Amino acid sequence: MPPPPHLRGVNESVNMPVLRLEMHPGRTLEQKRAFVQEATRVTVDTLQCPLESVEIVITEISRDAWAKGGKLRSEG
């Protein structure tokens, strides 16, 4: 399928959105799968980019490696 007219001749690197999500561990594989499917759909609709160009990186960071307000998240 050819690209839509507004994307013809556009360098792919311009259309390559990368979404990075940082979160605490604990989400299920099903939750992550649902998230990446929905985030990809919204990205394609909003940015008018090819589905195949959307990349999502999920990084899980433990609560003892994340702080807010001067306190580790693991400490409440």
Order of alpha helices (4+ residues) and beta strands (2+ residues): beta-alpha-beta-beta-beta
